Amino acid sequence: MANLPNSDGRAPRLDGRVAMVTGAARGLGLEMARGLARAGAKVLLVDIRGALLTEAEAAITAEAGPNMAKAQPCDITDRADCDAAVAAAQATFGGLDILVNNAALGPVHVEESPKTKSRLFWESDPERWADVITTNVIGTFFMSRVAVAPMRAAGWGRIVNVTTSLGTLQRKTNSPYGVSKSAIEAETLIWAQDLEGSGVTVNSLIPGAAADTPFVSAAGRANALAGRSILIAPAVMVPPLLWLASTQADGVTGARYVGKLWDPALPPAEAAQAALEAPVLRRAEGS
């Protein structure tokens, strides 16, 4: 479904745009929020961790200037909280143009439960398993459902869903995380079709490898230290995100982009083409 990217040959600026980033208190969310603010967007920082969120607001304000970021404590699994977050973006910054669905629970949430015997699905804590699905899949839906209203009204908007690598989606013992991110890939493709012709696009963005954030489990960090895997910088998400959030990506929808494949030395259109990955699912002919 993705169209060929357009570019005016310049690095994108987002002056005058309003963005919301979920899971913005740390890790990928914080890095993407910082990048959006540096590009000129005003950013509503959404997270359930209030103290860390306040620190994130202060850090972005110090870097990007006053009135560029606002902390909004929010549980994305609570519909009223999602309504309040979108209302806060509109009241504080005058609208909402960009939503980055980054908030998620990972494998650690299940592993840390005393009821989890192993990561095999039948030995996982069923309540923690359900928590991951509720947060990652239903929470993404709740926030997108309310956020898309002002975008549709304006005739322009961006939804960017943070997912994960194809190998991670299907890796052994990686449910429910892989299950949840596969569902978000389906959300991306279905919503992109639902919104065709509206001016609102929906795309997926992935780091391309485990990012060096608190989201990484102790075992994952140990593997990296032992040289069995690598951890990449969260900043790889920023250049493709800024492009997707800009008018340079008008009409590009239903696609996956890989942060580590983005080459900042290339013109944005060429960098985007190199970082484009085929969707997880494709609409079958006649379906």
ZIVEN-V549398 format. One record per backbone hydrogen bond with DSSP energy under -0.5 kcal/mol. NH is the residue of the N-H (numbers start at 0). CO is the residue of the C=O. E is the energy in kcal/mol with one decimal. If there is no record, write none. Layout:
# ZIVEN-V549398
((NH	CO	E) (NH	CO	E))
This chain:
# ZIVEN-V549398
((5	247	-1.3) (13	38	-3.1) (15	39	-0.8) (16	13	-2.3) (18	41	-3.3) (19	97	-2.2) (20	43	-2.2) (21	99	-2.4) (22	45	-1.1) (23	20	-0.5) (23	45	-2.3) (25	22	-0.6) (28	25	-0.8) (29	25	-1.2) (30	26	-2.1) (31	27	-2.6) (32	28	-2.4) (33	29	-2.4) (34	30	-2.1) (35	31	-2.4) (36	32	-2.2) (37	33	-2.4) (38	34	-1.5) (39	36	-1.5) (40	35	-2.3) (41	16	-2.5) (42	67	-2.8) (43	18	-3.0) (44	42	-0.6) (44	69	-3.3) (45	20	-2.5) (45	43	-0.7) (46	71	-1.0) (49	47	-1.1) (52	48	-2.0) (53	49	-2.0) (54	50	-1.7) (55	51	-2.1) (56	52	-2.4) (57	53	-2.1) (58	54	-2.3) (59	55	-2.5) (60	56	-2.4) (61	57	-2.2) (62	58	-1.5) (63	59	-3.6) (64	59	-0.5) (64	60	-1.9) (67	64	-0.9) (69	42	-1.9) (71	44	-3.1) (73	46	-2.2) (75	73	-0.7) (77	74	-2.3) (78	76	-0.6) (81	77	-2.0) (82	78	-2.5) (83	79	-2.3) (84	80	-2.2) (85	81	-2.1) (86	82	-2.2) (87	83	-2.2) (88	84	-2.1) (89	85	-2.1) (90	86	-2.6) (91	87	-2.7) (92	88	-2.4) (93	88	-0.5) (93	89	-1.3) (94	88	-1.0) (96	17	-2.6) (97	17	-2.0) (98	157	-2.7) (99	19	-2.9) (100	98	-0.6) (100	159	-2.6) (101	99	-1.2) (108	105	-1.3) (109	105	-0.6) (109	106	-0.8) (110	106	-2.6) (111	107	-2.5) (112	109	-1.2) (115	112	-1.7) (116	114	-0.6) (116	122	-2.9) (117	122	-0.9) (122	119	-2.0) (123	120	-0.9) (125	123	-0.5) (128	124	-2.5) (129	125	-2.2) (130	126	-1.8) (131	127	-1.8) (132	128	-1.5) (133	129	-2.8) (134	130	-2.8) (135	131	-2.6) (136	132	-2.1) (137	132	-1.5) (138	133	-2.0) (140	136	-1.8) (141	137	-3.1) (142	138	-2.3) (143	139	-2.2) (144	140	-2.9) (145	141	-1.4) (146	142	-2.4) (147	143	-2.1) (148	145	-0.8) (149	145	-0.5) (150	146	-0.9) (151	147	-2.9) (152	148	-2.1) (153	149	-1.6) (154	150	-1.2) (155	150	-1.7) (156	198	-1.7) (157	96	-2.2) (158	200	-2.4) (159	98	-2.9) (160	158	-0.5) (160	202	-2.9) (161	100	-2.4) (161	159	-0.5) (162	160	-0.6) (162	204	-1.5) (168	164	-1.9) (169	165	-0.9) (170	166	-0.5) (170	167	-0.7) (173	170	-1.8) (177	173	-3.5) (179	175	-2.8) (180	176	-2.3) (181	177	-2.1) (182	178	-1.9) (183	179	-1.7) (184	180	-1.9) (185	181	-1.8) (186	182	-2.4) (187	183	-2.6) (188	184	-2.1) (189	185	-2.7) (190	186	-2.9) (191	187	-2.1) (192	188	-1.4) (193	189	-2.5) (194	190	-2.1) (195	192	-1.3) (197	194	-2.4) (199	194	-0.6) (200	156	-2.0) (202	158	-2.2) (203	254	-3.2) (204	160	-2.4) (205	256	-2.6) (211	231	-2.9) (212	210	-2.0) (215	212	-1.7) (220	216	-2.3) (221	217	-2.2) (222	218	-2.2) (223	219	-1.8) (224	220	-2.3) (225	221	-1.9) (226	223	-1.2) (227	222	-2.5) (228	222	-0.9) (231	209	-2.5) (235	232	-1.8) (236	233	-1.9) (237	234	-1.3) (238	234	-0.6) (239	235	-0.6) (240	236	-1.7) (241	237	-2.7) (242	238	-1.9) (243	239	-2.7) (244	240	-2.2) (245	242	-1.3) (248	242	-0.5) (248	245	-1.3) (249	246	-1.8) (251	248	-2.3) (252	250	-0.7) (253	201	-3.4) (255	276	-1.3) (256	203	-1.9) (257	274	-2.3) (258	205	-3.6) (258	256	-0.6) (259	206	-2.2) (260	257	-1.2) (261	258	-1.6) (263	261	-0.7) (265	262	-1.9) (269	266	-0.6) (270	266	-2.6) (271	267	-2.6) (272	268	-1.9) (273	269	-2.1) (274	270	-1.6) (275	271	-0.7) (275	272	-0.6) (276	255	-3.4) (286	283	-2.2))
